[in-house]
Amino acid sequence: MTSQPVLTDREAAATNVRPLHVPAPASQVDLAAAEHAAADLLHALGISTDTESLRGTPGRMARAYAELFTPPAFDLTTFDNDEGYDELVLARDIPLRSVCEHHLLPFVGVAHVGYLPGARIVGLSKLARVVTHFASRPQVQERLTKQIAALLQAELAPKGVGVVIEAEHTCMTLRGVRAAGSSTVTSTLLGTLRDDARSRQEFFALTEHRV
């Protein structure tokens, strides 16, 4: 993935752009140890890795989880709201995939992320990058929803922020109760989108929800 270059203070001032570098969380990935542990897990579950098909599975497991748990760094690029735009900005159906921290099984769905601009606006692609950033780690959907909203509130200082996530959790659909077809919806509202009934209703109407 290619991120936008970080601008110097002088460049940012000249172009009314304010970049914020959002780093990936510091972590140590030991693929060899993870592969060994994956092999031990499979053997403990009675699954032999001696066949040609399964021989490389522990390594594939280790690399797959490393990919799922490594969020890419990115630059959250914001701009002066020169036109004084004060209506809702909403990115709908942002693809989302994460891993339930309780069973390490995937949950997938979409995120709807919106905000009421204040003095600054954000590049639209960055809304999707914020979602990916917090989803790329063991998660629970409730925390994920709040983390996305909190970052945008802190860095944009908008009049309001709204986040809705709809996801199917395979820990619920493939095991346990096996409630195939069920989905979970969570929401976080901040500022005007929380306090003003008309703004709140507009947000949920545009995300096709009524709560």
N, CA, C and O of each residue as an XYZ file, in Angstrom:
844
protein
N       0.834     -1.179      0.000
C       0.000      0.000      0.000
C       0.875      1.236      0.000
O       1.861      1.280      0.736
N       0.551      2.241     -0.797
C       1.305      3.472     -0.872
C       0.552      4.563     -0.148
O      -0.590      4.857     -0.503
N       1.153      5.171      0.854
C       0.514      6.259      1.573
C       1.036      7.583      1.053
O       2.099      7.645      0.435
N       0.275      8.651      1.308
C       0.703      9.958      0.874
C       1.920     10.380      1.679
O       2.033     10.030      2.853
N       2.837     11.129      1.064
C       4.024     11.558      1.788
C       3.668     12.548      2.882
O       2.721     13.322      2.742
N       4.426     12.524      3.971
C       4.232     13.489      5.044
C       4.822     14.818      4.594
O       5.986     14.886      4.199
N       4.003     15.889      4.655
C       4.455     17.200      4.227
C       5.200     17.913      5.362
O       4.944     17.665      6.540
N       6.121     18.797      4.988
C       6.755     19.649      5.982
C       5.742     20.682      6.458
O       4.709     20.891      5.822
N       6.052     21.334      7.597
C       5.147     22.356      8.114
C       4.946     23.475      7.109
O       3.841     24.000      6.969
N       6.012     23.841      6.409
C       5.903     24.924      5.429
C       5.017     24.517      4.263
O       4.195     25.304      3.794
N       5.188     23.270      3.791
C       4.352     22.781      2.689
C       2.899     22.695      3.121
O       1.997     23.052      2.363
N       2.676     22.224      4.331
C       1.304     22.100      4.817
C       0.636     23.460      4.911
O      -0.523     23.615      4.524
N       1.368     24.456      5.428
C       0.795     25.793      5.548
C       0.480     26.381      4.186
O      -0.523     27.076      4.023
N       1.334     26.107      3.205
C       1.138     26.679      1.874
C      -0.053     26.068      1.162
O      -0.665     26.725      0.319
N      -0.390     24.850      1.471
C      -1.466     24.164      0.749
C      -2.712     23.949      1.605
O      -3.657     23.295      1.164
N      -2.724     24.490      2.818
C      -3.846     24.305      3.745
C      -4.082     22.834      4.052
O      -5.202     22.438      4.373
N      -3.041     22.027      3.957
C      -3.123     20.596      4.263
C      -2.450     20.352      5.608
O      -1.373     20.880      5.883
N      -3.103     19.541      6.443
C      -2.501     19.175      7.723
C      -2.435     17.656      7.800
O      -3.450     17.003      8.040
N      -1.251     17.090      7.601
C      -1.129     15.629      7.663
C      -0.849     15.150      9.081
O      -0.073     15.764      9.813
N      -1.478     14.068      9.454
C      -1.196     13.400     10.715
C      -0.795     11.979     10.395
O      -1.567     11.235      9.789
N       0.411     11.591     10.799
C       0.859     10.230     10.555
C       0.308      9.317     11.644
O       0.556      9.528     12.831
N      -0.442      8.300     11.224
C      -1.003      7.323     12.158
C      -0.187      6.043     12.013
O      -0.362      5.312     11.039
N       0.704      5.758     12.968
C       1.596      4.602     12.814
C       0.889      3.301     13.129
O      -0.120      3.274     13.833
N       1.435      2.225     12.594
C       0.969      0.902     13.006
C       1.413      0.666     14.445
O       2.483      1.126     14.841
N       0.606     -0.047     15.237
C       1.012     -0.337     16.615
C       2.326     -1.101     16.656
O       2.566     -2.002     15.852
N       3.171     -0.726     17.606
C       4.453     -1.419     17.749
C       4.223     -2.861     18.188
O       3.507     -3.116     19.156
N       4.826     -3.786     17.482
C       4.671     -5.198     17.840
C       5.854     -5.978     17.293
O       6.528     -5.550     16.355
N       6.088     -7.123     17.897
C       7.137     -8.019     17.456
C       6.484     -9.261     16.852
O       5.778     -9.992     17.546
N       6.715     -9.498     15.576
C       6.148    -10.658     14.899
C       7.248    -11.683     14.695
O       8.236    -11.413     14.012
N       7.082    -12.848     15.282
C       8.034    -13.942     15.144
C       7.332    -15.048     14.366
O       6.672    -15.906     14.951
N       7.479    -15.021     13.043
C       6.765    -15.969     12.195
C       7.192    -17.414     12.458
O       6.369    -18.327     12.393
N       8.474    -17.622     12.753
C       8.947    -18.987     13.011
C       8.273    -19.560     14.258
O       7.824    -20.706     14.260
N       8.208    -18.750     15.320
C       7.561    -19.207     16.553
C       6.068    -19.420     16.331
O       5.485    -20.370     16.853
N       5.449    -18.521     15.545
C       4.016    -18.654     15.274
C       3.732    -19.925     14.476
O       2.744    -20.615     14.728
N       4.605    -20.231     13.510
C       4.429    -21.459     12.728
C       4.556    -22.695     13.605
O       3.785    -23.644     13.467
N       5.526    -22.682     14.501
C       5.708    -23.814     15.405
C       4.483    -23.981     16.303
O       4.019    -25.098     16.530
N       3.966    -22.866     16.809
C       2.788    -22.919     17.673
C       1.568    -23.398     16.901
O       0.747    -24.145     17.434
N       1.444    -22.969     15.635
C       0.311    -23.413     14.819
C       0.371    -24.920     14.586
O      -0.653    -25.602     14.621
N       1.569    -25.429     14.351
C       1.725    -26.878     14.172
C       1.342    -27.627     15.452
O       0.681    -28.664     15.400
N       1.764    -27.091     16.597
C       1.414    -27.714     17.879
C      -0.099    -27.715     18.085
O      -0.665    -28.699     18.562
N      -0.747    -26.614     17.725
C      -2.198    -26.528     17.880
C      -2.903    -27.572     17.018
O      -3.799    -28.272     17.488
N      -2.493    -27.670     15.758
C      -3.119    -28.647     14.870
C      -2.914    -30.069     15.384
O      -3.842    -30.877     15.376
N      -1.703    -30.370     15.829
C      -1.427    -31.713     16.349
C      -2.248    -31.989     17.600
O      -2.749    -33.099     17.780
N      -2.391    -30.968     18.482
C      -3.176    -31.142     19.699
C      -4.648    -31.383     19.395
O      -5.358    -32.005     20.186
N      -5.106    -30.887     18.241
C      -6.498    -31.092     17.829
C      -6.670    -32.374     17.019
O      -7.750    -32.647     16.495
N      -5.606    -33.152     16.923
C      -5.686    -34.418     16.214
C      -5.567    -34.317     14.715
O      -5.975    -35.231     13.998
N      -5.007    -33.206     14.218
C      -4.861    -32.987     12.779
C      -3.401    -33.189     12.398
O      -2.535    -32.432     12.835
N      -3.128    -34.184     11.603
C      -1.763    -34.467     11.185
C      -1.342    -33.503     10.076
O      -2.133    -33.174      9.192
N      -0.109    -33.063     10.134
C       0.423    -32.202      9.074
C       1.440    -32.960      8.226
O       2.309    -32.353      7.600
N       1.332    -34.265      8.207
C       2.288    -35.079      7.463
C       1.955    -35.216      5.984
O       2.800    -35.648      5.200
N       0.725    -34.851      5.588
C       0.354    -34.993      4.184
C       0.885    -33.818      3.369
O       1.201    -32.762      3.916
N       0.977    -34.013      2.076
C       1.466    -32.947      1.195
C       0.593    -31.702      1.299
O       1.100    -30.580      1.283
N      -0.715    -31.900      1.405
C      -1.638    -30.777      1.447
C      -1.511    -29.957      2.725
O      -1.646    -28.734      2.697
N      -1.250    -30.633      3.850
C      -1.236    -29.960      5.150
C       0.160    -29.591      5.632
O       0.302    -28.909      6.647
N       1.183    -30.030      4.924
C       2.545    -29.819      5.411
C       2.866    -28.326      5.564
O       3.543    -27.925      6.511
N       2.394    -27.541      4.662
C       2.675    -26.107      4.729
C       1.633    -25.298      5.472
O       1.726    -24.072      5.533
N       0.628    -25.977      6.046
C      -0.472    -25.247      6.684
C      -0.032    -24.424      7.893
O      -0.475    -23.281      8.008
N       0.803    -24.918      8.797
C       1.206    -24.080      9.935
C       1.842    -22.759      9.498
O       1.559    -21.711     10.079
N       2.691    -22.806      8.486
C       3.296    -21.574      7.989
C       2.268    -20.642      7.378
O       2.319    -19.428      7.576
N       1.332    -21.216      6.633
C       0.279    -20.383      6.040
C      -0.589    -19.752      7.120
O      -0.979    -18.590      7.008
N      -0.894    -20.521      8.172
C      -1.660    -19.974      9.285
C      -0.932    -18.794      9.922
O      -1.529    -17.747     10.175
N       0.362    -18.975     10.178
C       1.146    -17.922     10.829
C       1.159    -16.650      9.984
O       0.976    -15.551     10.507
N       1.375    -16.801      8.678
C       1.435    -15.625      7.810
C       0.067    -14.971      7.668
O      -0.033    -13.748      7.577
N      -0.985    -15.782      7.650
C      -2.331    -15.228      7.514
C      -2.697    -14.382      8.732
O      -3.201    -13.268      8.592
N      -2.440    -14.917      9.927
C      -2.773    -14.153     11.128
C      -1.879    -12.935     11.279
O      -2.330    -11.896     11.759
N      -0.629    -13.043     10.880
C       0.244    -11.877     10.920
C      -0.304    -10.773     10.023
O      -0.270     -9.598     10.388
N      -0.801    -11.146      8.868
C      -1.392    -10.155      7.960
C      -2.649     -9.534      8.574
O      -2.840     -8.319      8.514
N      -3.497    -10.368      9.160
C      -4.741     -9.866      9.751
C      -4.482     -8.935     10.928
O      -5.276     -8.033     11.193
N      -3.368     -9.149     11.640
C      -3.099     -8.400     12.855
C      -2.071     -7.291     12.661
O      -1.540     -6.773     13.643
N      -1.781     -6.917     11.425
C      -0.790     -5.875     11.163
C      -1.435     -4.721     10.398
O      -1.475     -4.749      9.168
N      -1.938     -3.714     11.099
C      -2.551     -2.583     10.400
C      -1.489     -1.729      9.722
O      -0.447     -1.462     10.320
N      -1.725     -1.299      8.499
C      -0.761     -0.436      7.827
C      -0.777      0.966      8.410
O      -1.830      1.471      8.800
N       0.386      1.591      8.468
C       0.449      3.003      8.843
C      -0.132      3.841      7.699
O      -0.133      3.411      6.546
N      -0.618      5.022      8.025
C      -1.155      5.900      6.977
C      -1.122      7.339      7.468
O      -0.917      7.603      8.653
N      -1.328      8.267      6.533
C      -1.393      9.683      6.860
C      -2.843     10.138      6.809
O      -3.503      9.997      5.779
N      -3.340     10.679      7.908
C      -4.690     11.224      7.964
C      -4.620     12.668      7.482
O      -4.305     13.574      8.253
N      -4.913     12.873      6.208
C      -4.752     14.177      5.578
C      -6.033     14.991      5.714
O      -7.100     14.561      5.277
N      -5.918     16.173      6.325
C      -7.071     17.059      6.474
C      -6.805     18.383      5.773
O      -5.659     18.742      5.501
N      -7.890     19.101      5.487
C      -7.814     20.344      4.722
C      -8.683     21.402      5.392
O      -9.647     21.078      6.085
N      -8.334     22.670      5.178
C      -9.197     23.755      5.629
C     -10.566     23.630      4.967
O     -10.665     23.340      3.775
N     -11.604     23.849      5.742
C     -12.969     23.848      5.217
C     -13.270     25.234      4.655
O     -14.057     25.993      5.220
N     -12.627     25.546      3.533
C     -12.682     26.897      2.974
C     -14.093     27.332      2.603
O     -14.427     28.512      2.713
N     -14.922     26.391      2.166
C     -16.273     26.733      1.721
C     -17.263     26.787      2.874
O     -18.434     27.111      2.679
N     -16.792     26.470      4.074
C     -17.696     26.482      5.218
C     -18.788     25.437      5.128
O     -19.906     25.661      5.592
N     -18.469     24.276      4.524
C     -19.467     23.212      4.376
C     -19.883     22.716      5.757
O     -19.039     22.352      6.577
N     -21.203     22.706      6.009
C     -21.675     22.355      7.353
C     -22.741     21.270      7.344
O     -23.463     21.099      8.326
N     -22.845     20.528      6.227
C     -23.783     19.415      6.167
C     -23.036     18.097      6.387
O     -21.805     18.054      6.395
N     -23.797     17.047      6.562
C     -23.218     15.739      6.867
C     -22.368     15.220      5.709
O     -22.773     15.291      4.549
N     -21.194     14.700      6.035
C     -20.343     13.966      5.102
C     -20.376     12.506      5.537
O     -20.042     12.191      6.679
N     -20.776     11.618      4.637
C     -20.964     10.221      5.016
C     -20.370      9.288      3.974
O     -20.684      9.388      2.788
N     -19.514      8.387      4.420
C     -19.002      7.308      3.565
C     -19.708      6.028      3.991
O     -19.537      5.563      5.118
N     -20.505      5.458      3.083
C     -21.276      4.267      3.411
C     -20.613      3.015      2.853
O     -19.854      3.066      1.886
N     -20.926      1.884      3.495
C     -20.530      0.565      2.993
C     -19.025      0.417      2.813
O     -18.566     -0.147      1.820
N     -18.257      0.925      3.775
C     -16.814      0.705      3.765
C     -16.563     -0.761      4.144
O     -16.960     -1.178      5.232
N     -15.924     -1.545      3.290
C     -15.698     -2.961      3.626
C     -14.873     -3.097      4.901
O     -13.918     -2.354      5.127
N     -15.260     -4.050      5.717
C     -14.604     -4.241      7.007
C     -14.360     -5.725      7.244
O     -15.245     -6.551      7.022
N     -13.172     -6.051      7.688
C     -12.900     -7.405      8.149
C     -11.998     -7.324      9.367
O     -11.010     -6.591      9.380
N     -12.352     -8.085     10.383
C     -11.564     -8.105     11.589
C     -11.630     -9.517     12.165
O     -12.167    -10.430     11.537
N     -11.079     -9.684     13.362
C     -11.034    -10.995     14.004
C     -11.525    -10.841     15.436
O     -11.024    -10.009     16.191
N     -12.499    -11.643     15.794
C     -13.034    -11.632     17.155
C     -11.935    -12.039     18.141
O     -11.299    -13.080     17.975
N     -11.719    -11.216     19.159
C     -10.633    -11.517     20.086
C     -10.967    -12.656     21.048
O     -10.089    -13.141     21.762
N     -12.225    -13.084     21.071
C     -12.604    -14.162     21.980
C     -12.346    -15.551     21.391
O     -12.004    -16.480     22.122
N     -12.510    -15.695     20.062
C     -12.327    -17.000     19.432
C     -11.322    -16.974     18.281
O     -11.010    -18.013     17.700
N     -10.816    -15.783     17.953
C      -9.907    -15.596     16.819
C     -10.523    -16.106     15.520
O      -9.836    -16.680     14.675
N     -11.827    -15.887     15.377
C     -12.530    -16.162     14.135
C     -12.930    -14.836     13.491
O     -13.177    -13.860     14.200
N     -12.997    -14.784     12.173
C     -13.259    -13.514     11.503
C     -14.677    -13.000     11.724
O     -15.614    -13.774     11.921
N     -14.813    -11.682     11.687
C     -16.117    -11.074     11.455
C     -15.967    -10.062     10.327
O     -14.984     -9.323     10.264
N     -16.947    -10.041      9.444
C     -16.874     -9.228      8.228
C     -18.170     -8.458      8.058
O     -19.235     -8.898      8.490
N     -18.063     -7.310      7.427
C     -19.259     -6.507      7.191
C     -18.895     -5.179      6.568
O     -17.968     -5.083      5.763
N     -19.644     -4.150      6.953
C     -19.424     -2.805      6.414
C     -19.499     -1.797      7.550
O     -20.133     -2.032      8.578
N     -18.836     -0.672      7.335
C     -18.903      0.456      8.259
C     -19.447      1.665      7.523
O     -19.097      1.907      6.368
N     -20.300      2.421      8.189
C     -20.788      3.708      7.692
C     -20.205      4.775      8.612
O     -20.461      4.761      9.816
N     -19.434      5.686      8.064
C     -18.714      6.677      8.865
C     -19.061      8.072      8.354
O     -18.893      8.371      7.172
N     -19.545      8.919      9.255
C     -19.917     10.269      8.852
C     -19.513     11.301      9.890
O     -19.249     10.971     11.046
N     -19.468     12.564      9.459
C     -19.162     13.647     10.396
C     -19.755     14.961      9.889
O     -19.972     15.146      8.692
N     -20.009     15.856     10.824
C     -20.431     17.223     10.518
C     -19.199     18.111     10.617
O     -18.680     18.307     11.716
N     -18.712     18.657      9.498
C     -17.427     19.353      9.517
C     -17.440     20.595     10.404
O     -18.453     21.277     10.561
N     -16.262     20.854     10.977
C     -15.994     22.112     11.641
C     -15.054     22.912     10.772
O     -15.373     23.215      9.622
N     -13.895     23.259     11.311
C     -12.932     24.070     10.568
C     -12.174     23.269      9.529
O     -11.592     23.849      8.612
N     -12.166     21.921      9.652
C     -11.380     21.115      8.735
C     -12.207     19.950      8.216
O     -13.150     19.489      8.860
N     -11.824     19.487      7.025
C     -12.418     18.298      6.420
C     -11.295     17.295      6.159
O     -10.118     17.655      6.140
N     -11.675     16.038      5.958
C     -10.678     14.982      5.797
C     -10.819     14.357      4.420
O     -11.925     14.270      3.888
N      -9.703     13.918      3.837
C      -9.763     13.190      2.579
C     -10.638     11.955      2.735
O     -10.476     11.201      3.694
N     -11.559     11.741      1.809
C     -12.573     10.698      1.978
C     -11.964      9.306      2.091
O     -12.467      8.473      2.845
N     -10.893      9.045      1.356
C     -10.280      7.714      1.447
C      -9.743      7.438      2.834
O      -9.582      6.280      3.218
N      -9.463      8.496      3.598
C      -8.901      8.309      4.935
C      -9.935      7.747      5.895
O      -9.570      7.121      6.890
N     -11.219      7.956      5.623
C     -12.246      7.350      6.469
C     -12.147      5.829      6.398
O     -12.276      5.139      7.409
N     -11.916      5.316      5.183
C     -11.742      3.867      5.035
C     -10.454      3.395      5.692
O     -10.415      2.304      6.261
N      -9.401      4.200      5.622
C      -8.133      3.801      6.237
C      -8.240      3.767      7.768
O      -7.614      2.930      8.417
N      -9.030      4.674      8.335
C      -9.238      4.648      9.791
C      -9.932      3.351     10.192
O      -9.569      2.727     11.189
N     -10.939      2.947      9.406
C     -11.645      1.692      9.676
C     -10.669      0.516      9.631
O     -10.637     -0.307     10.546
N      -9.878      0.444      8.567
C      -8.913     -0.647      8.418
C      -7.885     -0.652      9.541
O      -7.503     -1.711     10.039
N      -7.443      0.535      9.933
C      -6.418      0.655     10.970
C      -6.863     -0.022     12.267
O      -6.109     -0.798     12.853
N      -8.068      0.265     12.709
C      -8.529     -0.287     13.984
C      -9.084     -1.701     13.844
O      -9.162     -2.430     14.833
N      -9.471     -2.099     12.631
C      -9.990     -3.453     12.432
C      -8.889     -4.493     12.331
O      -9.145     -5.682     12.520
N      -7.662     -4.064     12.035
C      -6.563     -5.009     11.785
C      -5.872     -5.428     13.069
O      -4.680     -5.188     13.262
N      -6.636     -6.054     13.935
C      -6.128     -6.557     15.219
C      -7.262     -7.341     15.869
O      -8.411     -7.185     15.457
N      -6.987     -8.173     16.864
C      -8.090     -8.819     17.573
C      -9.015     -7.750     18.155
O      -8.553     -6.811     18.803
N     -10.315     -7.896     17.924
C     -11.239     -6.822     18.261
C     -12.546     -7.374     18.817
O     -12.852     -8.560     18.699
N     -13.305     -6.463     19.429
C     -14.740     -6.654     19.626
C     -15.413     -5.503     18.888
O     -14.864     -4.402     18.827
N     -16.573     -5.739     18.338
C     -17.204     -4.753     17.460
C     -17.533     -3.466     18.201
O     -17.432     -2.378     17.634
N     -17.923     -3.582     19.458
C     -18.281     -2.394     20.221
C     -17.087     -1.442     20.364
O     -17.220     -0.236     20.158
N     -15.921     -1.993     20.719
C     -14.726     -1.166     20.867
C     -14.308     -0.574     19.529
O     -13.961      0.604     19.445
N     -14.343     -1.388     18.490
C     -13.966     -0.926     17.162
C     -14.783      0.289     16.752
O     -14.234      1.261     16.233
N     -16.087      0.241     16.980
C     -16.976      1.355     16.618
C     -16.562      2.630     17.339
O     -16.499      3.697     16.729
N     -16.279      2.526     18.633
C     -15.907      3.692     19.424
C     -14.525      4.226     19.044
O     -14.314      5.439     19.049
N     -13.586      3.344     18.717
C     -12.238      3.794     18.375
C     -12.239      4.624     17.091
O     -11.551      5.641     17.008
N     -13.000      4.198     16.104
C     -13.077      4.946     14.845
C     -13.617      6.347     15.100
O     -13.058      7.336     14.626
N     -14.720      6.421     15.861
C     -15.329      7.716     16.145
C     -14.402      8.603     16.964
O     -14.302      9.803     16.705
N     -13.725      8.025     17.947
C     -12.876      8.817     18.836
C     -11.702      9.442     18.093
O     -11.347     10.591     18.355
N     -11.090      8.692     17.159
C      -9.967      9.256     16.420
C     -10.413     10.438     15.566
O      -9.747     11.472     15.537
N     -11.531     10.288     14.877
C     -12.013     11.388     14.038
C     -12.394     12.596     14.879
O     -12.142     13.733     14.479
N     -12.997     12.364     16.037
C     -13.354     13.477     16.912
C     -12.101     14.202     17.399
O     -12.070     15.432     17.439
N     -11.080     13.450     17.765
C      -9.864     14.050     18.303
C      -9.086     14.826     17.252
O      -8.531     15.883     17.551
N      -9.036     14.312     16.018
C      -8.162     14.908     15.010
C      -8.858     15.941     14.127
O      -8.200     16.830     13.587
N     -10.174     15.840     13.973
C     -10.889     16.793     13.127
C     -11.573     17.897     13.926
O     -11.818     18.985     13.404
N     -11.882     17.616     15.196
C     -12.701     18.516     16.011
C     -13.973     18.907     15.254
O     -14.267     20.096     15.133
N     -14.727     17.938     14.744
C     -15.944     18.247     13.985
C     -17.082     18.589     14.938
O     -16.950     18.464     16.155
N     -18.198     19.020     14.364
C     -19.379     19.291     15.178
C     -20.034     17.993     15.646
O     -20.728     17.971     16.662
N     -19.813     16.931     14.911
C     -20.366     15.644     15.296
C     -19.740     14.523     14.493
O     -19.250     14.744     13.385
N     -19.756     13.317     15.049
C     -19.244     12.118     14.376
C     -20.241     10.996     14.586
O     -20.809     10.854     15.668
N     -20.453     10.196     13.541
C     -21.299      9.016     13.659
C     -20.664      7.822     12.976
O     -20.131      7.941     11.873
N     -20.720      6.674     13.629
C     -20.187      5.429     13.067
C     -21.207      4.323     13.313
O     -21.671      4.127     14.436
N     -21.548      3.603     12.246
C     -22.389      2.409     12.352
C     -21.633      1.262     11.703
O     -21.111      1.400     10.597
N     -21.575      0.132     12.390
C     -20.948     -1.069     11.838
C     -21.966     -2.198     11.821
O     -22.638     -2.462     12.818
N     -22.070     -2.856     10.678
C     -22.894     -4.055     10.519
C     -21.959     -5.199     10.149
O     -21.219     -5.101      9.170
N     -21.984     -6.278     10.918
C     -21.034     -7.364     10.652
C     -21.628     -8.718     11.007
O     -22.476     -8.846     11.890
N     -21.148     -9.725     10.281
C     -21.477    -11.114     10.596
C     -20.283    -11.738     11.292
O     -19.164    -11.701     10.779
N     -20.524    -12.311     12.465
C     -19.472    -12.901     13.276
C     -19.488    -14.412     13.090
O     -20.460    -15.081     13.444
N     -18.404    -14.943     12.532
C     -18.385    -16.384     12.301
C     -18.293    -17.173     13.596
O     -18.602    -18.364     13.609
N     -17.874    -16.536     14.692
C     -17.897    -17.230     15.978
C     -19.327    -17.487     16.429
O     -19.568    -18.300     17.321
N     -20.281    -16.785     15.804
C     -21.699    -16.978     16.114
C     -22.422    -17.770     15.038
O     -23.387    -18.477     15.328
N     -21.963    -17.655     13.799
C     -22.672    -18.309     12.703
C     -22.125    -19.691     12.364
O     -22.859    -20.526     11.836
N     -20.848    -19.950     12.656
C     -20.232    -21.228     12.290
C     -20.062    -22.178     13.459
O     -19.825    -23.368     13.252
N     -20.176    -21.685     14.671
C     -19.969    -22.522     15.857
C     -21.033    -22.123     16.895
O     -21.850    -21.230     16.670
N     -20.987    -22.816     18.028
C     -21.899    -22.457     19.104
C     -23.352    -22.520     18.673
O     -23.845    -23.581     18.290
N     -24.034    -21.398     18.732
C     -25.458    -21.344     18.388
C     -25.692    -21.550     16.896
O     -26.792    -21.929     16.493
N     -24.667    -21.302     16.063
C     -24.746    -21.469     14.605
C     -25.948    -20.723     14.019
O     -26.763    -21.285     13.287
N     -26.023    -19.466     14.362
C     -27.122    -18.615     13.915
C     -26.799    -18.035     12.540
O     -26.502    -16.848     12.405
N     -26.862    -18.895     11.520
C     -26.499    -18.493     10.163
C     -27.375    -17.337      9.695
O     -28.589    -17.343      9.897
N     -26.748    -16.347      9.069
C     -27.482    -15.207      8.529
C     -27.670    -14.064      9.502
O     -28.152    -13.003      9.107
N     -27.307    -14.244     10.758
C     -27.472    -13.166     11.735
C     -26.366    -12.131     11.567
O     -25.266    -12.451     11.117
N     -26.667    -10.897     11.928
C     -25.670     -9.837     11.880
C     -25.788     -8.993     13.145
O     -26.821     -8.985     13.815
N     -24.721     -8.297     13.447
C     -24.660     -7.444     14.631
C     -24.463     -6.004     14.180
O     -23.620     -5.730     13.325
N     -25.236     -5.083     14.749
C     -25.150     -3.660     14.420
C     -24.749     -2.893     15.674
O     -25.370     -3.046     16.726
N     -23.714     -2.072     15.562
C     -23.302     -1.199     16.657
C     -23.194      0.225     16.126
O     -22.976      0.435     14.933
N     -23.346      1.195     17.013
C     -23.249      2.595     16.602
C     -22.612      3.421     17.705
O     -22.738      3.110     18.889
N     -21.930      4.476     17.297
C     -21.400      5.482     18.214
C     -21.690      6.848     17.620
O     -21.384      7.102     16.455
N     -22.274      7.718     18.410
C     -22.569      9.081     17.990
C     -21.914     10.041     18.967
O     -21.959      9.830     20.179
N     -21.300     11.107     18.435
C     -20.650     12.116     19.252
C     -21.107     13.500     18.812
O     -21.467     13.705     17.653
N     -21.092     14.434     19.730
C     -21.412     15.814     19.399
C     -22.845     16.008     18.969
O     -23.764     15.433     19.552
N     -23.036     16.834     17.932
C     -24.377     17.174     17.454
C     -25.147     15.948     16.992
O     -26.365     15.890     17.155
N     -24.464     14.976     16.425
C     -25.158     13.778     15.946
C     -25.724     12.960     17.103
O     -26.621     12.141     16.905
N     -25.211     13.177     18.289
C     -25.759     12.513     19.468
C     -26.822     13.371     20.153
O     -27.842     12.862     20.619
N     -26.566     14.696     20.207
C     -27.394     15.581     21.025
C     -28.611     16.142     20.310
O     -29.614     16.458     20.950
N     -28.535     16.269     18.984
C     -29.630     16.875     18.223
C     -30.439     15.784     17.533
O     -29.902     15.028     16.722
N     -31.726     15.699     17.850
C     -32.571     14.613     17.349
C     -32.672     14.630     15.829
O     -32.657     13.566     15.209
N     -32.777     15.808     15.208
C     -32.914     15.880     13.751
C     -31.632     15.430     13.061
O     -31.682     14.710     12.063
N     -30.480     15.854     13.589
C     -29.207     15.427     12.992
C     -29.010     13.928     13.166
O     -28.523     13.246     12.264
N     -29.391     13.429     14.325
C     -29.271     11.992     14.576
C     -30.152     11.196     13.619
O     -29.724     10.178     13.076
N     -31.390     11.665     13.412
C     -32.295     10.963     12.518
C     -31.803     11.007     11.074
O     -31.944     10.032     10.336
N     -31.223     12.144     10.671
C     -30.681     12.244      9.311
C     -29.564     11.230      9.112
O     -29.496     10.561      8.082
N     -28.681     11.123     10.117
C     -27.564     10.186      9.995
C     -28.068      8.758      9.853
O     -27.625      8.025      8.968
N     -28.994      8.359     10.723
C     -29.481      6.984     10.659
C     -30.314      6.735      9.409
O     -30.328      5.619      8.891
N     -31.006      7.757      8.918
C     -31.761      7.599      7.672
C     -30.822      7.346      6.498
O     -31.102      6.513      5.637
N     -29.713      8.068      6.471
C     -28.763      7.916      5.381
C     -27.986      6.591      5.479
O     -27.498      6.079      4.471
N     -27.876      6.051      6.676
C     -27.253      4.729      6.810
C     -28.306      3.615      6.755
O     -27.999      2.442      6.967
N     -29.549      4.008      6.467
C     -30.666      3.080      6.309
C     -30.981      2.344      7.604
O     -31.351      1.170      7.589
N     -30.829      3.060      8.744
C     -31.154      2.504     10.044
C     -32.118      3.430     10.761
O     -32.084      4.644     10.560
N     -32.959      2.877     11.580
C     -33.845      3.635     12.443
C     -33.649      3.123     13.863
O     -34.036      1.994     14.165
N     -33.064      3.918     14.729
C     -32.870      3.497     16.113
C     -33.305      4.619     17.042
O     -33.226      4.477     18.262
